[in-house]
Amino acid sequence: MDASNRFFPNTACINIAVCHLIFNVNVLFCLCYLLAAHMNISITPLRLLSTLIKIVCALVFCAVVTRLLFHYYKSPLIEELCYIFNLDEEHNIPALYSFFQLLAAAFLLALIARHASKTKDRLRRYWWLMTILFFYVAFDELESFHERAGLLLHQHFHTSGFFYFAWVVPAVIILLILGIILLRFLVNLPVACRKRFLIAGTVYITGAVGGDVVAGEYISMHGSGLGWPYVVEYHIEEAMEMLGIAYFIYALLLYIKDFTTQPVIFTINE
């Protein structure tokens, strides 16, 4: 999502973001505690995946329809609806949905990591690393840390072309380092689980990083991110991110069902 027009890198803005983040963390911990204490949820992985895909399709549909309406009928109401469902904006319905999807994945990873620690699994450190990474990515989706950093880098180095969104440069480096670190983890996973993780990761990273690489080149060439090719691109980009995480949640649920024995706050059906 393009945050260049919505965020300004100054101290006051960062302080507000940190306070907002702390508040959200406290609220979410309270919600998780209440959920764990009072609810027992039954989950069917394939049915849940189907539901998540339907939600993503509905969000994309609403984003496309409101965008078309705004193109032909510019009114304050339609403009507001366009913002609420815009996949290229922050702090709206699609952004919150992406945040909660990522948070759900982080929560499932934490359950697996806890079980791995109790059973002295040799991969337990990798599961904890994945947990930390996904908690960070979830809150990054909410507060756009990478886009703030990217804006600073863009302004300082005057990046253009494929690297117009300058955050993709450190992102690619970090991904390569993580790939090397997590190689042993992936190799030691069950074959079916490894395939699912790789599919989910490929779809998500292609959307998140590859999408901004393509968008950056388009903006550099045309001087604006408002043309229809860009609109189509960011719809595909954001849809891929959400679908990738949906499939990853599905993969994690299957792993919990097939390879862990730890009681959790939900039951997983066939």
Order of alpha helices (4+ residues) and beta strands (2+ residues): alpha-beta-alpha-alpha-alpha-alpha-alpha-alpha-alpha-alpha-alpha-alpha-beta
